[in-house]
Structure formats: C-alpha cells, structure tokens
Amino acid sequence: MFYSFFHLIFVLSRQNIINSKDFSDAIDVIVANRYETKLDYSTINNNNLTIAIAKLITNKIPLIYSNQGNLEAVNLRWRAQIQENSNQMCFGNYYPELNHNEINGWSLPAELIDKFVVIAIKDEADSAELNETLTNSLELLKESNRNVIELTVEGEFLLDRMVKLICIADWVSFYLAIFNSVDPTPIPEIAKLKKRKEK
C-alpha cells in the first residue's frame, strides 16, 4: 500500500498540488520513526497496543469512527484491513453521524448491541468544538456500558499521523486474523468474485 501511496504523494508535490517542503519534512519524520514503530507492533508482549485492540474486538463487530476530513481514508483503511485480512465484519462512519442520528441507534436490538465495539479515531488537529461534542457522545456510550476504544496518535504532520494510524490498523488486522485462526494473506472470497466476473 505504501509503495503506491508515496509515489502518488511525490507526483502531487512535483505538480505543486501539495506543499513539497511539508511533504519532505513529514517523510523525514516517518522514516526516522519507521524502525521504532515496527518494533513496537511486531514484538509480542503486554505493551503491544495492536494486540490489545485485536483482543478487544475478537468475536465483536468493530465500528470505526473518525472525522470526515483528514481521517476519511484512514477510516476506510481500518475497515478494509479487518474485513480482508481478518475475515471479520467491520463497519464505519464519521463523527457528525455519531453525534446526531447514530447515537440513538445504540439501544436496540438489545441482544446484539453488546457485540459492537466503537473504535474512535481522533486527530489532534480536530477542532475544540468537535472534540467536545465527540467526548460527550463517547461518554454517553460508556455510561450505557457500550464498548469504546479511543485512539489518538501524536505527530507534527498530518501525513505522519495518518501513516501511524494505518500501521496500527494493519497490525491489528494481522493479530486479529491470528485470534480468528485465519491466514491473513489469501483473499478467497474476492478471488471468487473476480472469477465470476470473468465468466
């Protein structure tokens, strides 16, 4: 994924569609953090965040929430990785819906609602108003004994924060596949769909 991603970013910077200085600085930070991040998530111990999240969503249905601006692509990546690598259903939406219509849906059906886990991905660049509203919504869910995981990463650059969140998603889906007794590499259902399209 990152091979094509960074090629695209490079082309956009060369066309002056994005700020090449910011891009260059962000890449330097990402490269500097890469080895440390790999060690953080590949080491199996009680401090591994991705293993902890994978355990919490095993035999559950994750619902990924994020802002609809900076983190929309990250939200989609989380869903896709869990669905494809872990063979587990995963849904997602954006904060405006959680703060309005969707908060009411967290009541019924009672026999299923405990199967869901909210993964609320926050960005440090989110507005104070959005943060306050989101905090209130998540507190309401917690008070109703709903399963909520809040996730925020630090970083000077948005690109750095996005890459960190995507790395977490990739590792979570890997460990979740193991907990599900699934090989995370093949994609049999997608292969079946492609064969049907070829007929």
N, C-alpha and C positions, 0 to 999 in steps of 0.2 A: 504494500500500500504506500509506504513512504517513498519508494523509488519514483513512482509516478507523481506523487504529491509534490515533492520538492522540485521535480522538473517543471511542473506547472507553475509553482511559485517563482522559479527562476525566469520563465518566459514572461510572466506578468511583470516582474521587476524590470526586465530589459525593455519592456514596452512602456515603462513609466506608469503602469496602471496601479502599482503599489510602490511604496517608498523603498527603494533599494537599500538605503542606509539602515532603516529599521529591520528589513529582511536580513541583511548581513549580520547585524548585531544579534538578532534573535537566533540565527543559525549558530553563531559562535557559542551562545549560551546553551543551546540544545546539544551541540557536540560535546561541550565541556561536561554536561550532566549525564550524557548517554551511558557511560560505563557504570556510574553510581546507580542509575535507575535500573539498569539491567540486573545488577547485583541485588538491589532491594527486592525485586519481584521474582527472581529466579531461585533465591535461597528459600528453602522450606523451613520456616520457623514460626513461632507465635507472633512475631512482629511484622509478618508479611501482610500488608493491607489487602492485597488482591486475594489471598487465600481466605482471609476473614470475610470479605464481601461474598466470595463464592460460597462459603459455608452458609451464610445468612440467606442466600437466595436458592439454595438447593431444595428441590421439591416445592418451590414457590413460583409465582409469576411476577417477575420484576416489571415495574413501571418507571421508565426513565423520564424525569422532568428536568428541563433546563430553560434558559431564556431562548427566545426565538431569533435572536440576532447572532451574537458571537458564537454561541454553542449549538446552533441548529445541526450542523454537520457532525459534531461530536455526539449529540443525542442519537442521530441515525446510526453512527458507527457502533455505539454501545448495543443498540437493538440488533443490528445485523450480525455482530460477532457472537452474541449469545445465541441467536437463532441458528446461525450457520455452524459454529464450532461446537456448541454445547447441545445442539438439537433440543433446545428448550424454548418455549414460547416467551416472548418478551414484547411489551408494548411501550409506547412513549407519548409524551405530549409536552406542551410548553406552559410556562408559569401563568400566563393570563387565564388559561382554562382551569388550572388547579385553583386559582384564586377566585374563580367565579362559578361556572356551571358544575365543574367536575367535583368540587368539594362536597356537593350534595350527594354524589353517587357513591360516596364511601360509607354507606349504611347498609345497602342491600345488593345482592342476596346475602343474608347473614351467614349462610353455610359456606359461602365461597370467599367472602371478603378477607378472611384471615390468611388466605392463600397468596394474597398480593403483598409485595414489598415495594415501597417507594424508594427510588434512588434519586435524591435531589442533588443535581449538579449545579453548583454555584460558581460564579465568576467574580473575582474581586473588583472587576470594573462595573458590575451591576449597580444600578442607581440605588441610593439610600431608600427611596420610596419602594422600589421593587423588593429590596431586601427586607424591609419592614413587613410588607404585605405577605411575602413568602414565609417569613418566620412565623407570622400569625397563623397562616394556613397549616404549616407543619406542626405547630404546637397543638392546633385543634385535632389533627390526626393522631398525634401522640397521646393526647388526653382521652381519645377514644380507643386506645390500645392498638392502634394500627402500627404496622412495621415500617419504620422510616430510617433510611441511611442518608446522611448528609455528607457531601463530598465537595471539598474545595482544595485547589492547589495554588501555590504561590508562584509568582514569576513576573518579571518586569514587562515581558512582551506577551501579547495575546497568543502568538504562534507557539511560544514556549509552553504556555498553559494548556493550549489545545493538544499539543503533542503529548504532554504528561497525562492528560485525561484519556487520550486514545491508547496510550501504552497501558494504563490501568485497565481499560476495557478489554484489551487483547489478552492480558494475563488473567483477568477474572474469567473470561470465556474459556481459557485453557484449563484452569483449575476446576471450573465448573464441569467441563467435559469429563475430567477425571472422576469427579464425585458422582457424575451421572453414568459412569462406566462406558463412556463414549470415546471413540477415537476422534480427536478434533480435526484431523486432516481431510478425510473424504467428505464429499457432499452428494450422497446418493440421490436424494430427492431432487436436487437441482439437475443432476445428470439425467434423471428420468424425464423431467420436463423438457430438457433440450432434445432428447431422443424423440419425444412425441411431436415436437415442433418440426423435426426433420422429416417426419413421415408425410 
